[in-house]
Amino acid sequence: MPRNCVARAVIKEGKALLYIPDPAQAIAPHGIEPAWLEVFYNPRMEFNRDLSVVALSVYREHLAPVKDFYVAEPLTATGVRPIRYAIEVNGDLKLVAGDIDECAVSFARDNVRLNGLDEVVAVYHKDARELLFATRWILDRPPLVVDIDPFGSPAPYLDAAISVIGNKGLLAVTATDLAVLEGSKHRAALRKYGVSIRKTPESKEIGIRVLLGYIARIAASHDKAIYPLLSYYADHYIRIYVQIMRGARRADRMLEESLGYAYYCPSEKRTYLIRDPPSCTGYESPVPIGPLWTSNLNDVNFIVKLIDETSVREYLNTQTRIMDLLNTIKCEAELEEYGLHLRVEQAASFARTSMPRIEALLSTLEDAGHRACRSHYSPTSIRTSADYKEVIRFLLASL
Ligand SMILES: C[S@@+](CC[C@H](N)C(=O)[O-])C[C@H]1O[C@@H](n2cnc3c(N)ncnc32)[C@H](O)[C@@H]1O
């Protein structure tokens, strides 16, 4: 093997056996730092991968019940994703994986062999974009699933991914550059995603909408449209699953209906997802953020099927956490049309009241005929059909 590409440990993740690099290479003050390992492997991302297995299974069964099911994962590191998809997603799959790093390719190929998948998973030593374009020759038809799971921003890989993916294909994207997507690095956000942005209380959801908006604009340039199935934030990353549909008219409609701006009112500590700028309390002007995705982030039917599929996968180490997340997102998805999730501590600070108990606030809203539930973005976030002014009134009334 080149460099020090010596596998040091064998672990089991999901139903896959994996050689992983020696964790002693990467001991940081906060624990193991995956980026310091000879080859990237982050045990904390097992949750992300478990949910990916579930998402691909549901997509395959309900949205793409075809015989030739091809998957591309061009930033593969140890090869854990394609191997797990090959073993754990029902039915036959053919997978193409790759990495620019020779050590990663050695690990991934050894792992493919370890799991007896030489006929199913092919691993290439290529730049991700080169590999994506080469799928045209490697496979006899376009990949139906492309999984982009980089360290940092997915932006450099999205054009290639969207251009090669098959019609009605599933694009899965991880983004860990949250300082950019959430508005702390506004110059980088303009550079990488072409958006004007600033940090707001709802920045995690804004980050998802910025990423989706960027993907939508790239898709439109290829006469394609996107349809979000699942979008979530966890452990300092964003993960989204969108279906990519061919059609220039569809793309036009998507841009017209689903791309726009959010407006932040600093004095109100609130961002509004509306067509026209609001008039903010006081003399401050609303700050436009965008362009970003203004339509729904999740498909309720898809989420329900994910819940069913997760419930029968008892072997998943993160089954309970996935169920909790999906159940929260299901309720959120039903309330997305009413605007962004709401950070109750920010609302309480604007209203100059003390922080209420979240359960008590949810009951108050429901007693008044509104719908309301917790949001997955933080323990103090909710979604509700009540507008911001009403929430503020409830907070003042509870004094
Ligand atoms: C975050 S890791 C991938 C983790 C993996 N998907 C998993 O679930 O464990 C990112 C990988 O992308 C590889 N990489 C970085 N730039 C690349 C490029 N331009 N083309 C292909 N691979 C690249 C790195 O070598 C690294 O192994």
PDBQT file of the ligand as one rigid body, heavy atoms in Angstrom, charges set to zero:
ROOT
HETATM    1  C1  LIG A 401     -15.916  13.533   4.421  1.00  0.00    +0.000 C 
HETATM    2  S1  LIG A 401     -14.955  12.385   3.531  1.00  0.00    +0.000 S 
HETATM    3  C2  LIG A 401     -16.129  11.237   2.932  1.00  0.00    +0.000 C 
HETATM    4  C3  LIG A 401     -16.768  10.443   4.009  1.00  0.00    +0.000 C 
HETATM    5  C4  LIG A 401     -17.541   9.248   3.528  1.00  0.00    +0.000 C 
HETATM    6  N1  LIG A 401     -18.501   9.579   2.510  1.00  0.00    +0.000 N 
HETATM    7  C5  LIG A 401     -18.217   8.574   4.723  1.00  0.00    +0.000 C 
HETATM    8  O1  LIG A 401     -19.456   8.470   4.785  1.00  0.00    +0.000 OA
HETATM    9  O2  LIG A 401     -17.477   8.163   5.629  1.00  0.00    +0.000 OA
HETATM   10  C6  LIG A 401     -14.514  13.238   2.085  1.00  0.00    +0.000 C 
HETATM   11  C7  LIG A 401     -13.600  12.442   1.143  1.00  0.00    +0.000 C 
HETATM   12  O3  LIG A 401     -13.539  13.161  -0.089  1.00  0.00    +0.000 OA
HETATM   13  C8  LIG A 401     -12.257  12.995  -0.631  1.00  0.00    +0.000 C 
HETATM   14  N2  LIG A 401     -12.064  14.091  -1.594  1.00  0.00    +0.000 N 
HETATM   15  C9  LIG A 401     -11.765  15.389  -1.360  1.00  0.00    +0.000 A 
HETATM   16  N3  LIG A 401     -11.744  16.080  -2.519  1.00  0.00    +0.000 NA
HETATM   17  C10 LIG A 401     -12.060  15.200  -3.501  1.00  0.00    +0.000 A 
HETATM   18  C11 LIG A 401     -12.247  15.327  -4.902  1.00  0.00    +0.000 A 
HETATM   19  N4  LIG A 401     -12.082  16.490  -5.536  1.00  0.00    +0.000 N 
HETATM   20  N5  LIG A 401     -12.583  14.211  -5.599  1.00  0.00    +0.000 NA
HETATM   21  C12 LIG A 401     -12.757  13.005  -4.968  1.00  0.00    +0.000 A 
HETATM   22  N6  LIG A 401     -12.585  12.843  -3.646  1.00  0.00    +0.000 NA
HETATM   23  C13 LIG A 401     -12.254  13.926  -2.917  1.00  0.00    +0.000 A 
HETATM   24  C14 LIG A 401     -11.336  13.010   0.564  1.00  0.00    +0.000 C 
HETATM   25  O4  LIG A 401     -10.119  12.361   0.241  1.00  0.00    +0.000 OA
HETATM   26  C15 LIG A 401     -12.170  12.275   1.616  1.00  0.00    +0.000 C 
HETATM   27  O5  LIG A 401     -11.833  10.918   1.648  1.00  0.00    +0.000 OA
ENDROOT
TORSDOF 0
